[in-house]
Amino acid sequence: MKKTVVFIVERYYPNYSAVGVCVGNIIQELTSKYNIIVITKKQFNDEKIIEYNNHYISTYSTKDNNIRNYIDKKLKVTRGYKKIFYVFLKNIVRGLGYLGAILKNENIKNQDVVVIYKRLEDIQGNIDAIIPTCLPIESIIASINYKNNASRHTKIIPLLFDKFSKNSTLHRTEMNKIKKFSKHLLIEKTIIEQCDKLIFVDAWREHVNRYFSVYKSKFFQIEHPLIKNINAVDYVQYDPKKINIVYTGALYRKIRSPLKALDFFENLIKKDNRITMHFYVTGDCDYIIQDYSRRYPQNIIYYGQVKSDIAKSAIINADILFSIGNTDVTQLPSKIFEYISTGNPVIHFYSKKEDPVIEILKRYKSSICVWNEDECIENIEAKVLEIANNPGSKIQFDEIKDIYKAAIPKYTADIIIDLIDIDI
């Protein structure tokens, strides 16, 4: 009889977060061995439990999430003054979320802990292992509560991607992060003590070594499990006469702004009108991209948030992919591994010389890293155009797989299998 393994992730099918993509890749390696259930926050699908790709998805929701989903649905179907009203309402909800993050003693969403715990209790039969992800840290707390409240023998093995105590986005301001750091560090310590093992990516390495080295036997480091041969339906087809440059993922004014990249490509468009930029994005930079799109309607195209299959099709069919580094260099944009998987040329814009993406791309021969303060911009522009006009610059997947072995999903899946099946 197959063991039951539960993953908990904030956003999964059909609109994956970056962590959701990682989890989905790992799950594909595990479905033949285990009975897999994914607990995830409800998006626009109404089903409580669905079967998908040889595993089950169980959704949960909170009052806050229900309000956000309701507003998002209305924004998709309303126009004129009604749309303005719902935009205003969405900003109020965001403002309340901001105030909550500032005013609370600790940035834990207790209602999320309660509903995730309830969803775990709803699962019939024994759960052999729970693999919650961080963020949200609430998934780990709920998992520990589930195990402790009935003295269960369930193994708790978190996957640590985004940081918690040092997460600038989560805590909204640097002062708020510093003010609550000791409390949040204590929460992390309690979690580590009560979990069986923990798996973490490089963003956690320095933090783990500095504050939790005494627990080093509990930790296993992985790379983002995103190097895989991407297969996607050709939902997206570009004009072959153009040089199609694609960005997919999130953009944020404070940690990942597109302004410098847009200025760079604006100059390039003036030199070569074939340059066409395609933005498939979430975040809070919509108005910035749309402003440039109004200036260059034939060259800068904004699509907003799209389903993952469309985003995958876009990156596969692009001539060039471009990424933007974080101002917080301890956070790695995992999207870079998905880009690398395509074999397409990659241009990376960075604002900090310690950006970890630079090291990753050193092994990827079809790439250019552009420092935001670089003054030798003409040389870089020439290199970009050279790549764009070189159809042989695509790298084969077998070569990519050899270079980035630790980022193949099977690498992480094999660690998980060992931790589940052996006595810890």
C-alpha positions in Angstrom: 0.0 0.0 0.0 1.3 3.4 -1.0 2.3 5.9 1.7 0.4 9.2 1.8 2.4 12.3 1.4 0.8 15.8 1.7 2.4 18.9 0.2 1.2 22.4 1.4 1.8 25.3 -0.9 0.1 28.7 -1.2 -0.5 28.8 -4.9 -0.6 25.7 -7.1 -2.6 24.5 -10.2 -3.9 26.3 -12.3 -2.0 29.5 -11.5 1.3 28.5 -9.9 3.5 30.6 -7.7 7.3 30.2 -8.2 7.2 27.8 -5.2 4.2 26.0 -6.7 6.1 25.3 -9.9 9.0 23.8 -7.8 6.6 21.6 -5.9 4.8 20.5 -9.0 8.1 19.4 -10.5 9.0 17.3 -7.4 5.5 15.8 -7.3 5.9 14.5 -10.9 8.8 12.4 -9.7 6.9 11.0 -6.7 3.4 10.1 -7.9 4.3 6.6 -8.9 5.6 5.8 -5.4 3.3 7.7 -3.1 -0.3 8.8 -2.8 0.1 12.6 -3.1 -2.3 15.2 -1.9 -1.6 19.0 -2.3 -3.2 21.4 0.0 -3.3 24.9 -1.5 -5.2 28.2 -1.2 -8.3 28.5 -3.4 -8.0 30.7 -6.5 -10.8 30.9 -9.0 -11.7 27.2 -9.1 -14.7 26.3 -7.0 -13.9 22.6 -6.4 -12.9 21.6 -2.9 -11.0 18.5 -4.0 -9.9 17.7 -7.6 -7.8 15.1 -9.2 -5.0 16.3 -11.4 -2.0 14.7 -13.0 -2.1 11.5 -10.8 -2.5 13.3 -7.5 -5.2 15.2 -5.6 -5.5 18.9 -4.9 -7.5 20.0 -1.8 -8.2 23.8 -1.6 -8.7 26.0 1.5 -9.7 29.5 1.9 -10.0 32.2 4.6 -12.2 35.3 4.9 -9.4 37.5 3.6 -8.8 35.2 0.6 -12.5 35.0 -0.2 -12.7 38.8 -0.3 -9.6 39.0 -2.5 -11.0 36.4 -4.9 -14.4 38.1 -5.1 -12.7 41.5 -6.0 -10.4 39.8 -8.6 -13.5 38.2 -10.2 -15.3 41.5 -10.4 -12.3 43.3 -11.9 -12.3 40.7 -14.7 -15.9 41.4 -15.7 -16.7 45.0 -14.8 -16.0 48.2 -16.7 -16.2 52.0 -16.2 -17.1 53.3 -12.7 -17.7 49.8 -11.3 -14.2 48.8 -12.2 -12.8 51.9 -10.6 -14.8 51.0 -7.4 -13.3 47.5 -7.3 -9.8 48.9 -7.9 -10.4 51.2 -5.0 -11.7 48.3 -2.9 -8.7 46.2 -3.8 -6.4 49.0 -2.6 -8.3 49.2 0.7 -7.7 45.5 1.2 -4.0 45.9 0.4 -3.8 48.8 2.8 -5.4 46.7 5.6 -3.0 44.0 4.9 -0.1 46.5 5.2 -1.4 47.8 8.5 -1.9 44.3 9.8 1.7 43.4 8.9 2.9 46.6 10.8 0.7 46.4 13.8 0.7 42.7 14.7 3.1 41.4 17.3 4.3 38.7 14.9 3.5 38.3 11.2 1.7 35.0 11.4 -1.8 34.7 9.8 -3.6 32.6 12.4 -6.7 32.1 10.3 -4.5 30.4 7.7 -3.0 28.1 10.4 -6.5 27.2 11.5 -7.9 26.4 8.0 -4.8 24.5 6.9 -5.0 22.4 10.0 -8.7 21.7 9.4 -7.9 20.6 5.8 -5.2 18.2 7.2 -7.8 16.8 9.6 -10.2 16.2 6.7 -7.8 13.8 5.0 -9.0 10.2 5.6 -6.5 7.7 6.8 -2.9 8.0 8.0 -0.6 10.8 6.7 2.9 9.4 6.6 4.6 12.7 5.8 3.7 16.4 5.4 6.0 18.6 3.3 4.9 22.2 3.9 6.6 25.1 2.1 7.9 28.4 3.3 6.5 30.8 2.5 3.8 30.5 3.9 5.3 29.6 7.3 1.7 29.1 8.4 1.7 25.8 6.6 4.6 24.5 8.7 2.9 25.6 12.0 -0.3 23.9 11.0 1.5 20.7 10.1 3.3 20.7 13.5 -0.1 21.3 15.3 -1.6 18.4 13.3 1.2 16.0 14.4 1.3 17.2 18.1 -2.4 17.4 18.8 -3.0 13.7 18.4 0.6 12.4 19.0 0.7 11.2 15.4 3.8 9.6 13.8 3.6 11.8 10.7 7.0 13.1 9.6 7.2 16.9 9.0 9.8 17.8 6.4 9.5 21.5 5.3 10.8 22.8 2.0 12.3 26.3 2.8 12.3 28.6 -0.2 11.4 32.2 0.7 12.8 33.5 4.0 10.6 34.3 7.0 12.4 36.4 9.7 14.5 38.2 7.1 11.8 38.7 4.4 11.5 42.4 3.5 8.4 41.9 1.4 6.5 40.0 4.1 7.3 42.5 6.8 6.7 45.5 4.5 9.3 47.8 6.0 12.9 47.4 7.2 12.1 48.8 10.6 9.2 46.4 11.0 11.5 43.5 10.0 14.1 44.5 12.5 11.6 45.2 15.3 10.1 41.7 15.1 13.2 39.8 14.2 13.9 38.2 17.6 10.3 37.0 17.8 10.3 35.6 14.3 13.7 34.0 14.9 12.3 32.2 18.0 9.4 31.0 15.8 11.9 29.5 13.3 13.8 27.9 16.2 10.7 26.2 17.5 9.8 25.0 14.1 13.3 23.5 13.5 13.1 21.7 16.9 9.8 20.1 16.1 10.3 19.2 12.5 12.0 15.9 11.6 14.2 17.2 8.8 14.3 20.4 6.8 15.2 21.0 3.1 16.4 24.5 2.1 17.6 26.4 -0.9 20.6 28.7 -1.0 18.7 31.8 0.1 18.5 30.2 3.6 22.2 29.0 3.8 23.8 32.0 5.5 20.8 32.3 7.9 20.9 28.6 8.8 24.7 28.7 9.3 24.5 31.8 11.5 21.6 31.1 13.7 20.9 27.4 13.6 24.2 25.6 13.1 23.6 23.6 16.2 20.8 21.8 14.2 22.9 21.3 11.1 22.2 17.5 11.1 18.5 18.3 10.4 19.2 20.3 7.3 19.6 19.3 3.6 20.5 21.9 1.0 19.0 21.7 -2.6 18.9 23.9 -5.6 15.6 25.0 -7.0 14.2 21.9 -8.8 13.4 23.7 -12.0 15.8 22.3 -14.7 13.5 20.1 -16.8 12.7 19.7 -20.5 9.7 22.0 -20.9 6.9 20.8 -23.1 4.1 23.2 -23.8 1.4 23.6 -26.4 2.1 26.4 -28.8 -0.5 28.8 -27.4 2.0 31.6 -28.2 3.4 32.2 -31.6 5.5 35.2 -32.4 6.2 37.1 -35.6 9.5 35.5 -36.9 10.5 38.8 -38.5 10.7 40.4 -35.0 13.3 39.9 -32.3 10.9 38.6 -29.5 12.2 39.3 -26.0 10.1 37.8 -23.2 9.8 38.4 -19.4 7.5 36.2 -17.3 7.0 36.3 -13.6 6.6 38.9 -10.8 7.8 42.5 -10.8 7.9 44.7 -7.7 8.9 48.4 -7.4 11.0 47.8 -4.3 12.7 44.5 -4.9 12.6 43.9 -8.7 11.8 47.0 -10.7 11.8 46.9 -14.5 12.7 50.6 -15.0 16.4 50.1 -15.9 15.7 47.2 -18.2 13.0 49.2 -20.0 15.3 52.2 -20.4 17.9 49.9 -21.9 15.5 48.3 -24.4 14.0 51.7 -25.2 17.4 52.7 -26.6 17.7 49.4 -28.4 14.2 49.8 -30.0 15.3 53.1 -31.4 18.3 51.4 -33.0 16.4 48.3 -34.2 12.7 48.4 -34.6 12.4 44.6 -34.8 12.9 44.5 -31.0 9.6 43.5 -29.5 9.2 43.0 -25.7 6.5 40.7 -24.2 5.6 41.1 -20.5 3.6 38.3 -18.8 3.7 39.6 -15.2 2.1 39.9 -11.8 3.1 42.4 -9.1 2.8 46.1 -8.7 4.6 47.4 -11.8 1.7 47.2 -14.3 1.5 51.0 -14.7 5.2 51.3 -15.4 5.1 48.7 -18.3 1.8 50.1 -19.6 3.3 53.6 -19.7 6.2 52.3 -21.9 3.7 50.3 -24.0 1.7 53.4 -24.8 4.9 55.0 -26.1 5.9 52.0 -28.1 2.7 50.1 -28.8 4.3 47.9 -31.5 7.4 47.1 -29.5 6.4 46.7 -25.8 3.4 44.5 -25.2 1.8 44.0 -21.8 -0.3 40.8 -21.1 -0.6 40.9 -17.3 -1.0 37.6 -15.4 -1.5 34.5 -17.6 -1.9 30.8 -17.0 1.3 28.8 -16.6 0.9 27.0 -20.0 0.8 30.3 -21.8 3.9 31.5 -19.9 5.7 28.3 -20.7 4.8 28.6 -24.4 6.1 32.2 -24.4 9.5 31.4 -22.9 10.0 28.4 -25.3 9.1 30.4 -28.4 11.1 33.6 -27.4 14.2 34.6 -29.2 15.7 36.1 -26.0 14.6 35.8 -22.3 15.4 38.5 -19.8 15.4 38.5 -16.0 15.7 41.2 -13.3 17.7 40.6 -10.1 16.4 41.4 -6.7 17.6 44.3 -4.6 17.6 41.8 -1.7 20.4 39.5 -3.0 19.6 36.8 -0.5 16.4 36.1 -2.5 17.0 34.3 -5.8 14.4 34.7 -8.6 13.8 31.0 -9.2 12.5 31.9 -12.7 16.1 31.9 -13.9 16.2 28.0 -13.9 13.1 27.8 -16.0 14.7 30.2 -18.4 17.9 28.1 -18.6 15.8 25.0 -19.2 14.7 26.4 -22.6 18.2 26.7 -23.9 17.3 30.2 -25.1 19.7 33.2 -24.7 19.2 35.0 -21.4 19.9 38.7 -20.5 20.0 39.4 -16.8 19.8 42.9 -15.3 21.2 43.3 -11.8 21.5 46.2 -9.3 23.8 44.5 -6.7 27.1 43.0 -7.6 26.5 40.2 -5.1 23.4 39.0 -7.1 23.5 35.2 -7.0 22.1 34.9 -10.6 25.4 36.1 -11.9 27.2 33.0 -10.6 24.5 30.7 -12.0 24.7 32.3 -15.4 28.5 32.0 -15.5 28.0 28.3 -16.4 25.4 29.2 -19.1 27.3 30.3 -22.2 24.4 32.0 -24.0 23.9 34.8 -21.4 24.7 38.4 -20.7 24.6 40.1 -17.3 23.9 43.9 -17.3 24.7 46.0 -14.3 22.3 48.8 -13.9 25.1 51.3 -13.4 27.2 50.1 -16.3 28.3 53.0 -18.5 29.6 50.9 -21.4 26.1 50.3 -22.6 26.8 50.4 -26.3 29.0 47.3 -26.1 26.2 45.5 -24.3 23.6 46.6 -26.9 25.9 45.2 -29.6 26.2 41.9 -27.8 22.4 41.7 -27.4 21.8 42.3 -31.1 24.5 39.7 -31.9 22.7 37.1 -29.9 19.4 38.0 -31.4 20.8 37.5 -34.9 22.4 34.2 -34.1 19.9 31.4 -34.5 22.5 28.8 -33.4 22.7 30.2 -29.9 20.2 27.8 -28.4 21.7 25.3 -26.0 20.6 21.6 -26.1 18.9 20.3 -22.9 21.3 17.4 -22.4 24.1 19.9 -22.0 22.0 22.0 -19.6 21.2 18.9 -17.5 24.8 18.0 -17.1 25.7 21.6 -16.0 22.9 21.9 -13.4 22.5 18.4 -11.9 21.4 19.6 -8.5 18.6 21.6 -10.0 16.9 18.6 -11.7 13.7 17.7 -9.8 14.7 14.1 -9.4 17.7 15.2 -7.2 15.3 16.8 -4.6 12.7 13.9 -5.0 15.4 11.3 -4.2 16.3 13.2 -1.0 12.6 13.3 0.0 12.2 9.6 -0.7 15.2 8.8 1.5 13.8 11.0 4.4 10.3 9.5 4.1 11.3 5.8 3.8 14.1 5.6 6.4 13.7 5.9 10.2 14.8 9.4 11.0 
